[in-house]
Amino acid sequence: MTTDARLAARLAEQAGEELRRLRDDVPAGAVATDPKELGRRGDAAANELLVRSLREQRPGDAVLSEESADDRRRLGAERVWIVDPLDGTREYGLGRPDWTVHVALWEAAAAAREPGTGIIAAAVARPDSGEVLVTDDIAVGKASAEIPGNRVRILVSDTRPPDFANAVAARLDADLVPRGSAGAKAVAVLRGEADAYLHAGGQYEWDSAAPVGVAHAAGLYASRIDGSPLRYNAPDPYLPDLLICRPGLAGDLLSAVAAATTDTNDI
């Protein structure tokens, strides 16, 4: 039987191909295709593919998806697939490349054994680059997190960066780099294009589950911005903040965030 990691990779890739086909089918110069409408269609098409395939391939597992109603039976399930059919809907609709597809598998036993995510398999697809990063890929596992020798590069949302991001950057003498899609930012850290990804503008489990799974497989650090573990398959899937970075930077970043948020709260 196909392993969970290989299934996650295959489904993320297939959903990405479907999204590319949908976007490429838009006639050149067509004015009628609104970016928001294209994003909505893409979300629906990719979600249908992922949910249908998971029900066929893993009928005993539960599914938590951004684009489906929350089936509360997942709270008693041993295994839950957490998927974001299209992370970066705005970027996708605008024809930008920084959008991704997320497929992750959470397991209750793994979460109970070791405090933390409970994510046992995950894949993040970057369809416009033809790339799928998956937890069982040896190349990903070797993408070790080195401490940067130059200025630290911190990725933040290009539409809603944390209010305290500038203060963190000033404390670390770092550069803030705006980019879309949680998955795209996580992969950029893994690939060495940046050193950290900092978010505090509100997210849900499907935004971070697969990126965090892949980041952990690569040896990167990942937690809430206060250093507490990222917990998945919670009754409320809201998981508002995230830090992914090279391990050597984690202590300094967490300290800078704590100081910056304290200063902000004191104003």
Backbone bond lengths (Angstrom), bond angles and torsions (degrees), N, CA, C in turn:
res aa  C-N    CA-C-N  psi(-1)  N-CA   C-N-CA  omega(-1)  CA-C   N-CA-C  phi
1 M - - - 1.464 - - 1.530 109.91 -
2 T 1.302 115.98 144.85 1.458 121.45 177.16 1.522 110.06 -58.77
3 T 1.317 117.03 133.39 1.458 119.38 178.43 1.527 109.94 -68.15
4 D 1.327 115.50 162.17 1.463 119.83 -179.71 1.521 111.88 -62.56
5 A 1.317 116.99 -40.12 1.460 120.04 179.87 1.523 111.36 -65.50
6 R 1.349 116.77 -42.22 1.466 119.93 179.30 1.527 110.80 -67.10
7 L 1.336 116.54 -35.72 1.458 119.64 177.02 1.518 110.24 -65.60
8 A 1.325 116.66 -43.97 1.462 120.05 177.81 1.525 110.97 -58.46
9 A 1.333 116.32 -43.81 1.461 120.67 -180.00 1.519 111.49 -63.61
10 R 1.341 116.10 -45.43 1.459 119.77 -177.76 1.531 111.41 -64.04
11 L 1.329 116.46 -43.18 1.461 119.65 -178.04 1.526 111.58 -69.53
12 A 1.331 117.49 -38.91 1.459 119.93 176.99 1.523 110.74 -62.57
13 E 1.331 115.60 -40.72 1.462 119.87 178.39 1.526 111.27 -66.10
14 Q 1.325 117.59 -43.90 1.468 121.20 -179.61 1.526 111.31 -64.20
15 A 1.326 116.44 -41.94 1.463 119.35 178.17 1.528 110.51 -64.08
16 G 1.329 116.14 -39.64 1.461 119.63 177.36 1.514 112.28 -63.31
17 E 1.338 116.97 -40.10 1.462 120.88 177.70 1.532 110.55 -64.05
18 E 1.328 116.42 -40.34 1.464 119.96 178.27 1.520 110.84 -64.12
19 L 1.307 117.12 -39.67 1.467 120.78 178.59 1.524 111.22 -66.56
20 R 1.305 117.27 -39.49 1.464 120.29 177.27 1.524 110.71 -64.83
21 R 1.333 116.63 -42.60 1.472 119.65 179.15 1.524 110.86 -61.75
22 L 1.312 115.83 -43.27 1.461 120.05 -179.58 1.519 111.03 -61.67
23 R 1.313 116.30 -43.58 1.462 120.15 -179.93 1.526 111.28 -69.61
24 D 1.340 116.41 -40.44 1.471 119.90 -176.92 1.516 112.51 -72.96
25 D 1.330 117.32 -18.49 1.460 120.61 178.45 1.523 112.58 -75.33
26 V 1.338 116.22 -11.41 1.467 119.44 177.94 1.528 108.15 -68.62
27 P 1.330 118.16 123.80 1.470 120.68 -178.92 1.524 111.49 -57.57
28 A 1.321 116.16 141.48 1.464 120.87 179.24 1.518 110.45 -57.53
29 G 1.318 116.15 129.46 1.458 121.07 178.07 1.514 114.38 78.10
30 A 1.324 117.15 7.39 1.469 119.25 -179.37 1.517 109.82 -65.57
31 V 1.327 115.95 124.86 1.459 121.53 -179.11 1.516 110.61 -86.52
32 A 1.324 117.08 -22.89 1.455 120.86 -172.11 1.527 113.38 -73.97
33 T 1.311 118.08 -15.82 1.458 120.76 -176.46 1.521 109.95 -87.59
34 D 1.317 115.73 100.71 1.452 122.26 177.94 1.529 109.04 -75.45
35 P 1.343 119.36 135.67 1.468 120.71 -179.56 1.527 112.85 -54.93
36 K 1.320 117.63 -39.00 1.465 120.27 179.68 1.527 110.93 -66.12
37 E 1.319 116.11 -39.81 1.460 119.85 179.41 1.529 110.33 -67.89
38 L 1.319 116.59 -40.17 1.464 119.92 177.02 1.528 109.97 -61.78
39 G 1.328 116.83 -40.99 1.455 120.46 177.58 1.518 112.08 -63.30
40 R 1.328 117.16 -41.46 1.466 120.62 178.48 1.528 111.18 -63.89
41 R 1.321 116.17 -42.58 1.465 119.61 178.32 1.518 111.18 -64.69
42 G 1.329 115.86 -39.96 1.455 119.83 178.99 1.516 111.59 -64.56
43 D 1.317 117.25 -45.50 1.466 121.54 177.26 1.530 110.82 -54.75
44 A 1.338 115.78 -47.94 1.465 120.29 -176.27 1.527 111.71 -66.23
45 A 1.331 116.67 -43.16 1.466 119.96 -177.56 1.529 111.37 -66.94
46 A 1.322 117.00 -45.32 1.459 120.33 -179.28 1.527 110.75 -67.21
47 N 1.320 116.60 -37.61 1.465 119.30 179.09 1.522 111.03 -64.50
48 E 1.320 116.90 -43.04 1.465 120.17 179.59 1.520 110.85 -60.08
49 L 1.326 116.39 -42.57 1.461 120.68 179.65 1.533 111.14 -63.85
50 L 1.320 116.97 -46.44 1.459 120.33 -176.52 1.523 112.17 -67.48
51 V 1.326 116.90 -48.00 1.466 120.15 -177.10 1.524 110.81 -65.20
52 R 1.328 116.97 -43.83 1.462 120.29 178.73 1.530 111.07 -61.63
53 S 1.314 116.96 -44.67 1.464 120.85 -178.14 1.526 111.43 -66.04
54 L 1.325 117.61 -39.90 1.457 120.08 179.66 1.524 111.39 -67.41
55 R 1.305 116.69 -37.08 1.464 119.41 177.70 1.526 110.94 -66.57
56 E 1.333 116.17 -33.12 1.470 119.71 178.14 1.525 111.34 -76.20
57 Q 1.326 117.13 -43.41 1.462 121.79 -172.99 1.530 113.18 -85.30
58 R 1.321 117.55 -31.79 1.461 121.99 -178.32 1.538 108.81 -135.26
59 P 1.333 117.49 66.97 1.475 121.21 -173.14 1.521 113.96 -62.69
60 G 1.318 118.40 -21.49 1.452 120.06 -179.40 1.516 114.47 -86.45
61 D 1.334 117.08 -5.74 1.464 121.10 -176.71 1.525 111.04 -95.42
62 A 1.320 116.15 154.52 1.465 122.04 174.04 1.527 109.23 -91.01
63 V 1.329 115.50 162.97 1.465 121.14 -179.70 1.529 109.34 -132.87
64 L 1.319 115.75 131.15 1.461 122.70 171.75 1.520 106.88 -116.75
65 S 1.334 116.63 114.40 1.461 121.29 -177.71 1.521 110.37 -128.15
66 E 1.311 115.27 145.24 1.460 119.95 177.32 1.527 111.62 -58.03
67 E 1.324 117.16 -33.10 1.452 121.10 -171.54 1.518 114.06 -99.81
68 S 1.330 118.63 10.12 1.466 121.67 178.64 1.521 109.52 -124.91
69 A 1.329 115.78 155.63 1.461 120.19 175.23 1.527 109.14 -61.39
70 D 1.322 116.31 143.09 1.460 121.35 -177.87 1.526 110.18 -74.11
71 D 1.321 115.95 111.99 1.469 121.91 176.75 1.529 107.27 -84.78
72 R 1.338 117.09 107.49 1.452 121.34 -173.67 1.527 113.31 -67.68
73 R 1.317 117.12 -9.47 1.459 118.86 175.69 1.527 111.60 -63.85
74 R 1.323 116.05 -17.03 1.470 119.62 178.66 1.530 111.15 -61.24
75 L 1.341 117.57 -26.92 1.462 120.44 -175.37 1.524 112.07 -67.25
76 G 1.324 116.98 -21.60 1.459 120.54 176.55 1.517 112.94 -104.79
77 A 1.316 116.82 5.35 1.465 121.04 -176.99 1.520 111.25 -84.15
78 E 1.326 115.54 149.83 1.461 120.78 176.83 1.523 111.08 -78.41
79 R 1.337 117.11 -31.69 1.461 122.00 -177.05 1.522 109.08 -133.59
80 V 1.333 115.56 132.85 1.464 121.25 -178.43 1.528 108.85 -135.72
81 W 1.329 115.78 122.73 1.461 121.08 173.24 1.522 108.13 -82.94
82 I 1.328 116.23 128.36 1.469 122.47 -179.63 1.523 106.82 -114.47
83 V 1.333 116.38 114.18 1.463 119.68 -171.19 1.526 112.19 -128.79
84 D 1.296 114.31 144.73 1.466 122.43 169.66 1.524 105.93 -121.41
85 P 1.330 117.33 103.10 1.469 120.43 -175.07 1.527 113.81 -60.59
86 L 1.332 116.03 -27.98 1.464 119.69 -179.57 1.525 108.00 -153.87
87 D 1.297 116.08 98.01 1.461 121.28 176.96 1.528 107.64 -92.51
88 G 1.310 115.06 117.90 1.460 119.61 -173.25 1.515 110.55 100.15
89 T 1.337 115.68 46.31 1.473 120.35 -178.50 1.519 111.68 -57.84
90 R 1.334 116.58 -41.51 1.463 120.75 179.98 1.522 110.52 -62.74
91 E 1.330 115.99 -45.96 1.460 119.79 -178.70 1.533 110.97 -63.43
92 Y 1.325 115.70 -41.76 1.470 120.61 177.59 1.521 111.22 -59.72
93 G 1.326 115.93 -47.44 1.460 120.03 -178.37 1.516 112.95 -63.78
94 L 1.327 115.90 -30.01 1.465 120.59 -179.72 1.532 112.73 -85.59
95 G 1.335 116.72 -3.50 1.463 120.03 -179.94 1.510 113.85 82.38
96 R 1.334 117.62 15.06 1.457 121.35 176.81 1.535 110.35 -80.73
97 P 1.337 117.76 158.81 1.471 119.99 -177.89 1.524 114.20 -88.12
98 D 1.342 119.10 -11.29 1.466 120.83 -173.11 1.537 111.88 -89.05
99 W 1.345 114.61 63.97 1.466 122.04 172.08 1.518 107.32 -133.84
100 T 1.318 116.37 155.89 1.458 120.39 -172.45 1.530 110.89 -143.87
101 V 1.323 115.68 169.71 1.465 123.87 173.36 1.522 107.44 -122.13
102 H 1.334 116.77 132.19 1.462 121.71 -176.00 1.523 111.28 -116.57
103 V 1.322 116.56 131.02 1.463 122.26 173.76 1.528 107.35 -136.61
104 A 1.332 116.97 119.14 1.463 121.35 -178.63 1.521 109.90 -135.23
105 L 1.322 116.06 152.95 1.464 122.17 177.63 1.520 109.68 -121.53
106 W 1.333 115.35 120.64 1.467 122.74 175.88 1.519 109.03 -100.01
107 E 1.333 116.48 140.13 1.456 121.02 179.19 1.531 109.42 -127.53
108 A 1.327 116.50 129.99 1.461 121.27 -177.84 1.513 111.96 -60.67
109 A 1.323 116.88 -42.13 1.462 120.12 -178.41 1.520 111.18 -62.46
110 A 1.322 117.25 -40.43 1.469 120.92 179.42 1.521 110.81 -66.79
111 A 1.335 116.58 -39.93 1.457 120.20 178.77 1.524 111.16 -65.77
112 A 1.333 116.69 -33.84 1.464 120.92 -179.78 1.524 111.84 -74.95
113 R 1.335 116.89 -34.93 1.461 121.06 -177.95 1.522 112.39 -66.92
114 E 1.310 114.88 -39.46 1.459 119.65 -173.81 1.521 109.41 -141.73
115 P 1.328 118.40 118.47 1.467 120.15 179.67 1.525 110.39 -55.31
116 G 1.291 115.91 135.14 1.466 120.42 -177.02 1.502 110.83 146.69
117 T 1.289 117.10 -144.77 1.455 120.48 -168.90 1.517 114.86 -75.90
118 G 1.329 118.26 -40.74 1.470 120.27 -171.55 1.513 112.61 78.32
119 I 1.337 118.41 5.10 1.462 121.97 178.93 1.524 108.79 -79.78
120 I 1.335 117.12 119.07 1.471 120.60 -176.69 1.520 113.03 -106.15
121 A 1.303 118.38 -13.40 1.469 122.19 176.93 1.523 107.55 -154.82
122 A 1.318 116.51 144.24 1.464 119.03 -178.94 1.519 110.52 -162.19
123 A 1.325 114.21 152.97 1.466 120.91 175.15 1.518 108.88 -144.43
124 V 1.318 115.34 141.51 1.464 122.78 174.02 1.521 106.57 -125.20
125 A 1.326 116.04 120.28 1.468 120.80 178.97 1.519 109.90 -101.02
126 R 1.330 115.05 135.50 1.467 121.60 170.53 1.529 106.42 -112.54
127 P 1.322 117.12 85.09 1.469 120.62 -169.52 1.522 115.20 -58.46
128 D 1.323 117.72 -36.18 1.461 118.29 -177.29 1.523 112.88 -71.61
129 S 1.332 117.72 -13.79 1.459 120.21 175.02 1.524 111.00 -108.19
130 G 1.347 116.98 0.11 1.455 121.19 180.00 1.517 113.30 68.19
131 E 1.311 117.13 25.71 1.459 121.63 -173.26 1.523 110.90 -112.96
132 V 1.342 116.25 138.25 1.461 122.36 172.45 1.514 107.40 -130.08
133 L 1.322 117.10 119.85 1.455 121.62 177.60 1.520 107.91 -100.89
134 V 1.335 115.75 129.62 1.460 120.48 -172.52 1.527 110.04 -136.98
135 T 1.318 115.58 148.94 1.461 120.80 -170.95 1.518 114.37 -63.03
136 D 1.319 119.48 -26.22 1.468 119.48 -177.57 1.519 112.70 -95.68
137 D 1.325 117.79 9.60 1.456 121.92 -179.21 1.529 109.04 -80.35
138 I 1.336 117.14 121.29 1.463 120.77 -177.68 1.521 111.15 -60.56
139 A 1.338 116.50 -35.80 1.465 119.42 -179.95 1.515 110.93 -62.90
140 V 1.346 116.69 -37.59 1.458 119.62 177.06 1.518 109.99 -66.33
141 G 1.334 116.28 -43.81 1.451 120.08 -178.73 1.515 113.21 -60.39
142 K 1.330 116.35 -27.18 1.460 120.72 -179.87 1.526 112.37 -87.89
143 A 1.322 117.12 -5.03 1.466 119.96 -178.66 1.523 109.07 -77.56
144 S 1.319 115.02 67.64 1.460 121.39 -174.22 1.521 111.39 -65.14
145 A 1.331 114.60 155.77 1.461 120.62 -175.55 1.522 110.73 -96.27
146 E 1.305 116.31 101.45 1.456 120.44 178.97 1.521 109.69 -88.65
147 I 1.324 115.44 150.60 1.461 119.64 175.94 1.522 107.95 -75.62
148 P 1.345 117.95 126.99 1.466 119.55 -177.01 1.524 111.97 -66.68
149 G 1.321 115.10 148.74 1.449 118.90 179.49 1.517 112.45 -94.63
150 N 1.329 117.28 -16.43 1.456 120.85 -178.31 1.534 109.37 -107.82
151 R 1.306 117.04 -160.03 1.465 120.86 179.40 1.528 110.29 -63.33
152 V 1.305 115.58 139.49 1.462 121.58 179.42 1.527 109.49 -71.16
153 R 1.325 115.60 135.93 1.469 121.59 178.48 1.524 108.44 -109.75
154 I 1.330 116.40 118.05 1.460 122.14 -177.14 1.525 108.93 -111.80
155 L 1.321 115.95 118.54 1.459 120.49 178.03 1.520 110.16 -81.66
156 V 1.324 115.59 137.13 1.462 122.44 176.98 1.528 108.33 -137.43
157 S 1.313 115.53 163.18 1.460 120.64 177.79 1.520 110.20 -60.37
158 D 1.326 116.12 140.21 1.463 118.78 178.15 1.520 112.39 -83.21
159 T 1.343 117.84 -5.48 1.463 120.53 178.44 1.526 112.71 -115.87
160 R 1.335 118.76 -28.53 1.469 121.38 -179.18 1.529 111.07 -146.70
161 P 1.328 116.25 68.70 1.464 119.07 177.07 1.523 109.88 -67.90
162 P 1.335 118.08 156.48 1.466 120.30 177.61 1.526 111.52 -56.86
163 D 1.329 115.74 144.27 1.465 119.88 179.16 1.531 111.75 -59.57
164 F 1.330 115.60 -28.63 1.458 120.54 -175.14 1.530 112.69 -97.86
165 A 1.330 118.11 7.73 1.466 120.83 -174.58 1.523 111.82 -60.71
166 N 1.317 118.30 -42.09 1.461 120.45 -179.35 1.521 111.24 -63.65
167 A 1.339 116.50 -37.17 1.458 120.35 179.09 1.527 110.63 -66.89
168 V 1.333 117.09 -40.30 1.464 120.90 176.88 1.526 110.34 -62.55
169 A 1.328 115.65 -45.91 1.465 119.77 -179.84 1.523 111.30 -61.19
170 A 1.330 117.02 -39.60 1.462 120.41 -179.65 1.526 111.18 -65.84
171 R 1.338 116.74 -40.32 1.460 120.21 -179.78 1.531 111.84 -65.13
172 L 1.328 116.70 -31.92 1.467 120.82 -177.27 1.523 113.40 -101.23
173 D 1.342 115.87 1.13 1.462 120.19 -174.04 1.524 109.70 52.43
174 A 1.341 114.93 48.93 1.462 122.30 -175.15 1.519 111.03 -110.98
175 D 1.318 115.16 166.33 1.453 121.91 176.10 1.525 109.61 -105.91
176 L 1.322 117.37 135.46 1.455 122.42 173.13 1.519 108.82 -90.29
177 V 1.347 115.95 132.46 1.464 121.06 -178.49 1.527 108.26 -124.04
178 P 1.330 118.88 110.26 1.471 120.29 -179.53 1.528 111.62 -75.72
179 R 1.343 115.56 142.85 1.461 120.81 178.11 1.524 108.57 -160.46
180 G 1.321 116.87 153.16 1.458 121.44 178.74 1.511 112.06 -89.72
181 S 1.339 116.46 163.44 1.459 125.24 173.62 1.521 112.91 67.72
182 A 1.334 115.29 122.56 1.472 120.63 177.06 1.521 110.84 -59.43
183 G 1.321 116.64 -42.77 1.459 120.21 -179.98 1.511 112.52 -62.77
184 A 1.319 116.66 -42.21 1.464 120.48 -179.86 1.523 110.84 -63.97
185 K 1.321 116.88 -37.65 1.466 119.67 179.69 1.531 110.90 -70.45
186 A 1.326 117.08 -41.35 1.467 119.86 178.33 1.525 111.17 -62.37
187 V 1.317 116.73 -43.12 1.463 120.63 179.79 1.526 110.53 -65.31
188 A 1.311 116.65 -35.90 1.463 119.72 179.10 1.525 111.34 -62.74
189 V 1.332 116.66 -37.11 1.468 119.37 176.12 1.526 109.82 -66.80
190 L 1.318 115.95 -44.44 1.461 120.00 179.78 1.524 111.21 -60.60
191 R 1.313 117.23 -38.16 1.458 121.68 -177.49 1.526 113.21 -81.28
192 G 1.318 117.12 -2.51 1.455 119.36 179.58 1.513 114.19 82.46
193 E 1.342 116.86 10.06 1.463 120.64 177.90 1.524 110.87 -78.43
194 A 1.320 117.08 -15.96 1.459 123.97 176.84 1.519 106.94 -153.40
195 D 1.335 116.05 170.55 1.460 120.48 -175.34 1.528 113.22 -108.60
196 A 1.324 116.75 -18.74 1.457 119.86 -178.35 1.525 109.69 -157.87
197 Y 1.320 113.96 156.68 1.465 122.09 174.22 1.524 106.49 -129.54
198 L 1.326 115.82 121.18 1.462 121.89 -175.95 1.520 109.01 -122.09
199 H 1.336 115.95 126.67 1.466 119.80 -178.97 1.521 110.51 -139.77
200 A 1.331 115.37 138.10 1.469 119.80 176.41 1.520 111.21 -149.13
201 G 1.308 117.49 22.17 1.455 120.76 -176.67 1.511 114.19 -97.87
202 G 1.344 118.23 12.50 1.461 120.76 -179.82 1.513 111.73 99.62
203 Q 1.317 116.27 123.23 1.463 123.17 176.19 1.522 108.48 -147.52
204 Y 1.336 114.49 173.65 1.459 121.43 174.24 1.532 108.86 -124.76
205 E 1.319 115.61 170.71 1.465 119.61 -175.87 1.524 112.85 -55.31
206 W 1.324 117.08 -38.47 1.464 119.64 -176.63 1.525 112.44 -68.98
207 D 1.338 117.11 -21.11 1.459 119.78 177.49 1.524 111.80 -68.47
208 S 1.336 116.55 -35.84 1.467 118.86 -170.89 1.521 115.75 -115.15
209 A 1.343 119.59 -16.04 1.471 120.41 -172.63 1.525 112.35 -56.09
210 A 1.317 117.80 -54.77 1.470 120.04 -178.85 1.524 111.95 -67.98
211 P 1.345 119.87 -46.06 1.464 118.37 177.24 1.528 113.29 -57.73
212 V 1.332 117.19 -39.12 1.466 120.18 179.42 1.525 110.54 -69.02
213 G 1.337 117.21 -39.21 1.454 120.08 177.54 1.519 111.80 -59.75
214 V 1.320 116.54 -44.67 1.462 120.88 179.49 1.529 110.55 -69.56
215 A 1.329 116.47 -39.26 1.464 119.83 179.21 1.519 111.18 -62.03
216 H 1.331 116.97 -44.39 1.463 119.89 177.72 1.529 111.27 -61.40
217 A 1.323 116.55 -40.55 1.466 119.69 179.09 1.520 111.21 -62.30
218 A 1.321 116.42 -28.96 1.459 121.09 -179.69 1.520 113.04 -85.08
219 G 1.338 117.01 -3.24 1.453 120.02 -179.25 1.504 114.46 88.80
220 L 1.342 117.34 11.51 1.458 120.66 178.40 1.530 110.96 -82.79
221 Y 1.315 115.41 162.57 1.461 122.52 176.26 1.524 109.04 -91.20
222 A 1.344 117.37 141.82 1.462 120.99 176.86 1.524 109.09 -149.66
223 S 1.331 116.83 134.52 1.460 122.07 178.61 1.518 109.49 -164.73
224 R 1.334 116.13 179.01 1.459 121.12 165.72 1.528 107.53 -67.17
225 I 1.327 117.21 166.25 1.466 118.88 -176.39 1.523 112.89 -73.23
226 D 1.339 117.90 -10.92 1.462 120.41 173.68 1.530 111.38 -95.71
227 G 1.326 116.96 5.66 1.445 121.83 179.09 1.514 114.88 89.36
228 S 1.322 117.95 -3.10 1.463 120.39 179.76 1.525 110.16 -77.89
229 P 1.354 117.11 157.66 1.468 119.95 -176.02 1.525 112.90 -66.50
230 L 1.315 115.06 153.87 1.463 122.40 172.90 1.530 107.68 -86.97
231 R 1.317 117.20 115.94 1.468 121.27 -176.73 1.525 109.45 -110.39
232 Y 1.336 115.13 134.42 1.455 120.95 -175.05 1.529 111.76 -117.16
233 N 1.329 114.98 167.84 1.466 123.94 -173.83 1.529 110.81 56.38
234 A 1.318 115.95 44.08 1.455 122.11 175.76 1.533 109.37 -86.20
235 P 1.330 117.72 158.43 1.478 119.72 177.34 1.527 112.30 -54.45
236 D 1.316 116.48 -41.91 1.465 121.54 174.33 1.523 107.42 -105.19
237 P 1.334 118.28 114.27 1.466 120.14 -175.84 1.528 114.71 -75.49
238 Y 1.327 117.68 3.42 1.462 120.42 178.44 1.522 109.46 -67.95
239 L 1.325 116.67 123.96 1.463 123.30 -179.11 1.528 105.89 -137.38
240 P 1.327 117.27 86.29 1.464 121.69 -158.94 1.513 118.13 -72.91
241 D 1.338 118.98 -22.53 1.461 117.91 -174.05 1.521 111.06 -137.22
242 L 1.327 114.81 163.81 1.463 119.81 -171.11 1.521 110.26 -160.46
243 L 1.337 115.06 140.61 1.454 121.21 169.87 1.530 108.17 -131.01
244 I 1.317 117.22 123.82 1.459 123.64 170.93 1.518 106.90 -123.29
245 C 1.320 116.62 129.78 1.460 118.16 -178.26 1.527 110.70 -160.46
246 R 1.298 115.80 173.54 1.452 121.59 173.01 1.529 107.95 -68.88
247 P 1.334 117.93 137.72 1.472 120.24 -174.87 1.519 114.09 -53.06
248 G 1.317 116.73 -36.77 1.454 119.48 -178.76 1.508 114.46 -65.69
249 L 1.335 116.99 -15.24 1.464 121.34 -179.76 1.517 112.90 -99.79
250 A 1.323 117.79 -11.98 1.465 120.81 -170.01 1.523 112.65 -57.24
251 G 1.337 117.20 -48.67 1.461 120.19 -177.77 1.515 112.28 -59.96
252 D 1.331 116.71 -47.13 1.465 120.56 -179.09 1.531 111.00 -65.01
253 L 1.325 116.66 -41.22 1.461 119.59 -179.58 1.525 111.92 -65.94
254 L 1.325 116.93 -45.01 1.464 119.84 179.58 1.521 111.00 -63.06
255 S 1.317 117.05 -39.44 1.465 120.46 177.70 1.528 111.04 -65.05
256 A 1.336 115.94 -41.39 1.459 120.01 179.99 1.523 111.16 -66.44
257 V 1.339 116.81 -39.95 1.462 120.20 177.51 1.525 110.48 -64.49
258 A 1.335 116.93 -44.27 1.467 120.59 -179.88 1.523 110.66 -60.36
259 A 1.331 116.64 -44.42 1.461 120.22 -179.94 1.518 111.24 -67.02
260 A 1.330 116.49 -42.24 1.467 120.40 -177.78 1.521 111.41 -67.42
261 T 1.326 117.37 -40.81 1.463 119.61 -179.89 1.513 111.15 -70.98
262 T 1.329 117.67 -33.05 1.468 120.49 175.04 1.512 110.58 -63.92
263 D 1.321 115.89 -44.61 1.468 120.48 178.07 1.517 111.11 -61.09
264 T 1.343 116.47 -41.16 1.466 121.00 -179.74 1.517 111.04 -64.83
265 N 1.335 116.54 -42.17 1.466 120.66 -178.83 1.526 111.70 -69.03
266 D 1.334 116.14 -24.79 1.478 119.56 -178.39 1.524 112.67 -80.86
267 I 1.332 115.34 -13.26 1.485 117.99 -177.52 1.526 110.11 -71.20
